[in-house]
Amino acid sequence: MAISKAVVTGGAGFIGANLVDRLVDEGTEVLVIDDLSSGMLSSLGDARRRGHIHFHQMDVRAQELKDVIVGFTPQVVFHLAAQIDVRASVVDPTFDADVNILGTINLLQAARDAAVERVVYASSGGATFGDTDQIPTRETEPRRPESPYGVSKKVVDDYLAYYKRAHGLDYVSLGFSNVYGPGQDPRGEAGVVAIFAGDLLSGRVSTIYGDGKQTRDYVYVEDVTDACWRAALQGGGRYLNIGTGVETTVVDLYAKMAAIVGSDSEPMHTAPRPGEQRRSGLDPSEAARDLGWEPWTTLDDGLVRAIDWTRENL
């Protein structure tokens, strides 16, 4: 199907703004809904110059959300707005559930009332599975989340399935691995790639939690937005992994980035973080079969692009 109008919640955030750029490239009219608690309106500047972009500053838990979405009449809603900090979810699981579960239910109610054809949901592959017996992890593996954040993301998949059965609202839930790339803010709470890039380019000492042997699956942001677009076209009412299937330890990631920058700075190690799983790597073969999607960007190429962007925007 052609997508003439779409909503992106969290569209001023890192992944959201990159997705809005992709939608503009596809000729889609976009309504961005973001409360700007972490996103930045400036990240939409290029998309607003090139395409037909509307912006509404709003929390996804707001009662007025339904009127905004019904009034826009989108075909697809991309739901990226979330509380994304694993450590914050451990400290305050009530807030995490309020935003990630109740906020999503509010959105699904609005999508139903607006006769939206499909919801594409940004889930979390690593956090919902937790530590698993199979790496890379397939969609059929049991989910044992290690944090309230992972639990909230897992619960939403059940709500998506319910809304499809009860109301005919199609969806695709995409379980992202660790997303990185240009546009990710290295300040404050951010992905480790952005943090290391900011540290290395600024001459600060980076911090690694624990021994640094924990592994993550790093997937490039443009590959992720490509998966979102393909999911919006295909649908199917299911969960799919969006990752590379390749594990990289934190210490190896740091070494790669230090070599690109040309730094001999050594990181500092500190205590492990509560709720953090030991290994994560997602098998993307189902997304290849169902969506024709692959992680096109190698980690080495993606890190160079991320570091170059950080250098230009630091």
C-alpha positions as CSV (number, residue, x, y, z in Angstrom):
1,M,0.0,0.0,0.0
2,A,1.0,3.6,-0.5
3,I,1.4,5.5,2.8
4,S,0.2,9.1,2.2
5,K,-0.2,10.1,5.9
6,A,1.5,8.7,9.0
7,V,1.9,9.6,12.7
8,V,5.3,9.2,14.4
9,T,5.2,9.4,18.2
10,G,8.6,10.2,19.7
11,G,9.4,11.7,16.3
12,A,11.8,14.3,17.7
13,G,14.0,11.7,19.3
14,F,17.0,9.9,17.8
15,I,15.3,7.0,15.9
16,G,12.1,9.0,15.4
17,A,13.7,11.9,13.6
18,N,15.6,9.5,11.4
19,L,12.3,7.8,10.6
20,V,10.7,11.1,9.8
21,D,13.5,11.8,7.3
22,R,12.8,8.4,5.6
23,L,9.0,9.1,5.5
24,V,9.7,12.5,3.9
25,D,11.9,10.8,1.3
26,E,9.0,8.5,0.5
27,G,6.6,11.4,0.0
28,T,4.5,10.8,3.2
29,E,2.8,13.6,5.1
30,V,3.8,13.2,8.7
31,L,2.4,14.3,12.1
32,V,5.0,14.2,14.8
33,I,3.8,13.8,18.4
34,D,6.5,14.3,21.0
35,D,6.5,15.8,24.5
36,L,10.1,17.0,24.0
37,S,11.2,15.5,27.3
38,S,14.2,14.1,25.5
39,G,13.7,14.8,21.8
40,M,14.6,18.1,20.2
41,L,12.5,20.0,17.7
42,S,15.7,21.0,15.9
43,S,16.3,17.4,14.8
44,L,13.3,17.8,12.5
45,G,14.6,20.9,10.8
46,D,15.8,19.3,7.6
47,A,12.6,17.2,7.3
48,R,10.4,20.3,7.8
49,R,12.2,22.1,5.0
50,R,11.9,19.2,2.6
51,G,8.5,17.7,3.3
52,H,5.0,18.2,4.7
53,I,5.6,17.9,8.5
54,H,3.2,18.8,11.3
55,F,4.3,18.9,15.0
56,H,2.2,18.5,18.1
57,Q,3.9,18.7,21.5
58,M,2.0,16.2,23.6
59,D,2.5,13.3,26.0
60,V,1.1,10.0,24.7
61,R,-0.8,9.6,28.0
62,A,-2.8,12.8,27.3
63,Q,-6.6,12.5,26.9
64,E,-6.4,14.9,23.9
65,L,-4.3,12.4,21.9
66,K,-7.4,10.8,20.4
67,D,-8.6,14.1,19.0
68,V,-5.3,14.9,17.4
69,I,-4.9,11.5,15.7
70,V,-8.5,11.3,14.6
71,G,-8.3,14.7,13.1
72,F,-5.2,13.8,11.1
73,T,-6.6,10.6,9.7
74,P,-3.4,8.7,9.3
75,Q,-3.1,5.3,7.6
76,V,-0.1,4.2,9.8
77,V,1.1,5.1,13.3
78,F,4.7,4.5,14.2
79,H,4.9,4.3,18.0
80,L,8.4,5.2,19.2
81,A,7.6,7.4,22.2
82,A,8.7,5.6,25.4
83,Q,10.5,5.7,28.7
84,I,13.7,4.1,27.4
85,D,16.1,4.1,30.4
86,V,16.6,0.6,31.9
87,R,18.1,2.0,35.1
88,A,15.3,4.5,35.5
89,S,12.7,1.7,35.2
90,V,14.4,-0.2,38.0
91,V,14.3,2.9,40.2
92,D,10.7,3.8,39.3
93,P,8.8,0.9,37.7
94,T,5.5,2.7,38.2
95,F,6.5,5.6,35.9
96,D,7.9,3.2,33.4
97,A,4.6,1.3,33.2
98,D,2.6,4.5,33.1
99,V,4.4,5.7,30.0
100,N,5.2,2.5,28.2
101,I,2.0,0.5,29.0
102,L,-0.8,3.0,29.7
103,G,0.6,5.5,27.2
104,T,0.5,2.8,24.5
105,I,-3.0,1.7,25.4
106,N,-4.1,5.3,25.1
107,L,-2.4,5.4,21.7
108,L,-4.1,2.2,20.6
109,Q,-7.5,3.5,21.6
110,A,-6.8,6.6,19.5
111,A,-5.6,4.5,16.5
112,R,-8.8,2.4,16.7
113,D,-11.0,5.4,16.8
114,A,-9.1,6.9,13.9
115,A,-9.5,3.8,11.8
116,V,-5.8,3.5,11.4
117,E,-4.8,0.5,9.3
118,R,-1.6,-0.4,11.0
119,V,0.6,0.3,14.0
120,V,4.4,-0.2,13.9
121,Y,5.7,-0.5,17.4
122,A,9.3,0.0,18.6
123,S,9.9,-2.8,21.0
124,S,13.2,-4.0,22.5
125,G,14.7,-7.3,21.5
126,G,17.4,-7.5,24.1
127,A,15.4,-6.2,27.0
128,T,12.3,-8.3,26.4
129,F,14.2,-11.6,26.1
130,G,16.7,-10.9,28.9
131,D,19.4,-13.5,29.2
132,T,18.6,-16.4,27.0
133,D,19.9,-19.8,26.2
134,Q,20.2,-19.1,22.5
135,I,22.5,-16.4,21.0
136,P,21.6,-15.1,18.5
137,T,18.1,-15.2,19.9
138,R,15.2,-16.2,17.7
139,E,11.6,-14.9,18.1
140,T,10.5,-18.3,19.5
141,E,12.8,-18.1,22.5
142,P,11.1,-17.6,25.9
143,R,11.1,-14.0,27.1
144,R,12.5,-13.4,30.6
145,P,13.0,-9.7,30.9
146,E,15.5,-8.6,33.6
147,S,14.1,-5.1,34.1
148,P,10.7,-3.3,34.4
149,Y,11.5,-1.7,31.1
150,G,11.7,-5.1,29.4
151,V,8.5,-6.2,31.1
152,S,6.6,-3.2,29.9
153,K,7.8,-3.8,26.3
154,K,6.8,-7.4,26.5
155,V,3.3,-6.6,27.9
156,V,2.6,-4.2,25.0
157,D,3.0,-7.0,22.5
158,D,0.1,-8.7,24.2
159,Y,-2.0,-5.6,24.0
160,L,-1.1,-5.3,20.3
161,A,-2.3,-8.8,19.7
162,Y,-5.5,-8.1,21.6
163,Y,-6.3,-5.0,19.6
164,K,-5.8,-7.0,16.4
165,R,-8.2,-9.7,17.5
166,A,-10.8,-7.4,19.1
167,H,-10.7,-4.4,16.7
168,G,-8.9,-5.5,13.6
169,L,-6.0,-3.1,14.2
170,D,-3.0,-4.6,12.3
171,Y,0.4,-4.2,13.8
172,V,4.1,-5.2,13.6
173,S,6.2,-5.1,16.7
174,L,9.9,-4.6,15.9
175,G,12.3,-5.7,18.6
176,F,15.3,-3.4,18.1
177,S,18.7,-4.4,19.3
178,N,21.1,-1.5,20.3
179,V,20.5,1.3,17.8
180,Y,23.3,3.7,17.1
181,G,24.3,6.3,14.4
182,P,24.2,10.0,13.5
183,G,21.9,12.1,15.5
184,Q,22.3,10.3,18.8
185,D,23.0,12.8,21.6
186,P,26.2,11.9,23.5
187,R,25.2,14.0,26.5
188,G,23.4,12.5,29.5
189,E,21.5,9.3,29.1
190,A,22.2,7.9,25.6
191,G,23.4,4.9,23.7
192,V,26.9,3.7,24.5
193,V,28.2,4.5,21.0
194,A,27.1,8.2,21.3
195,I,28.6,8.4,24.8
196,F,31.9,6.9,23.8
197,A,32.1,9.1,20.7
198,G,31.5,12.2,22.8
199,D,34.1,11.1,25.4
200,L,36.8,10.2,22.9
201,L,36.4,13.4,20.9
202,S,36.3,15.6,24.0
203,G,39.3,13.9,25.7
204,R,37.1,12.7,28.6
205,V,37.7,9.3,30.3
206,S,34.9,6.9,29.4
207,T,33.2,4.7,32.0
208,I,32.5,1.0,31.4
209,Y,30.1,-0.7,33.9
210,G,31.4,-4.0,35.2
211,D,34.1,-5.9,33.3
212,G,32.9,-4.7,29.9
213,K,32.6,-8.3,28.7
214,Q,28.8,-8.0,28.4
215,T,27.7,-8.1,24.8
216,R,25.3,-6.2,22.7
217,D,24.0,-6.3,19.1
218,Y,24.6,-2.9,17.5
219,V,22.3,-2.0,14.5
220,Y,22.6,1.1,12.5
221,V,19.8,3.6,12.7
222,E,19.1,3.9,8.9
223,D,18.7,0.1,8.8
224,V,16.2,0.4,11.6
225,T,14.1,3.0,9.9
226,D,14.2,0.9,6.7
227,A,12.7,-2.0,8.8
228,C,10.0,0.4,10.1
229,W,9.1,1.4,6.5
230,R,8.9,-2.2,5.3
231,A,6.9,-3.2,8.3
232,A,4.4,-0.4,7.6
233,L,3.9,-1.8,4.1
234,Q,3.7,-5.5,5.0
235,G,1.9,-5.7,8.3
236,G,1.1,-9.2,9.6
237,G,0.4,-9.0,13.3
238,R,3.6,-10.3,14.7
239,Y,6.9,-9.6,16.5
240,L,10.2,-9.5,14.5
241,N,13.8,-9.1,15.6
242,I,15.7,-6.1,14.2
243,G,19.3,-6.7,14.8
244,T,22.5,-8.1,13.2
245,G,23.0,-11.4,15.0
246,V,26.5,-10.3,15.9
247,E,27.6,-9.9,19.5
248,T,30.2,-7.2,20.4
249,T,31.6,-6.7,23.9
250,V,31.6,-3.2,25.4
251,V,35.4,-3.3,25.7
252,D,35.8,-4.3,22.0
253,L,33.4,-1.6,21.0
254,Y,35.4,1.0,22.9
255,A,38.6,-0.3,21.3
256,K,37.1,0.0,17.8
257,M,36.0,3.5,18.4
258,A,39.3,4.6,20.0
259,A,41.2,3.3,17.0
260,I,38.9,5.3,14.6
261,V,39.5,8.4,16.6
262,G,43.2,7.7,17.1
263,S,43.0,7.9,20.8
264,D,45.1,5.8,23.3
265,S,42.9,6.8,26.3
266,E,41.9,3.9,28.5
267,P,38.4,3.6,29.9
268,M,37.6,3.5,33.7
269,H,35.6,0.5,35.0
270,T,33.0,0.9,37.7
271,A,30.3,-1.3,39.4
272,P,27.8,-3.1,37.1
273,R,24.4,-1.6,36.7
274,P,21.3,-3.3,38.2
275,G,18.9,-4.8,35.6
276,E,21.6,-5.1,32.9
277,Q,21.7,-8.4,31.1
278,R,25.0,-10.2,30.3
279,R,24.6,-11.1,26.6
280,S,22.3,-9.9,23.7
281,G,22.2,-10.8,20.0
282,L,19.2,-11.1,17.8
283,D,18.6,-13.4,15.0
284,P,17.2,-11.3,12.1
285,S,16.4,-14.1,9.7
286,E,12.6,-13.8,10.2
287,A,12.7,-10.1,9.3
288,A,14.7,-11.1,6.1
289,R,12.0,-13.6,5.2
290,D,8.9,-11.5,6.1
291,L,10.1,-8.0,5.2
292,G,13.0,-8.6,2.8
293,W,15.1,-6.7,5.4
294,E,18.8,-7.0,6.2
295,P,21.2,-5.1,8.4
296,W,23.0,-3.5,5.5
297,T,25.5,-1.4,7.4
298,T,28.6,-3.0,9.0
299,L,29.5,-2.0,12.6
300,D,32.9,-0.6,11.3
301,D,31.2,1.6,8.7
302,G,28.4,2.7,11.0
303,L,30.9,3.7,13.8
304,V,32.8,5.9,11.4
305,R,29.6,7.7,10.3
306,A,28.5,8.1,14.0
307,I,31.9,9.5,15.0
308,D,32.0,11.9,12.0
309,W,28.6,13.2,12.9
310,T,29.6,13.7,16.5
311,R,32.8,15.5,15.5
312,E,30.8,17.9,13.4
313,N,28.1,18.5,16.0
314,L,29.9,18.2,19.3
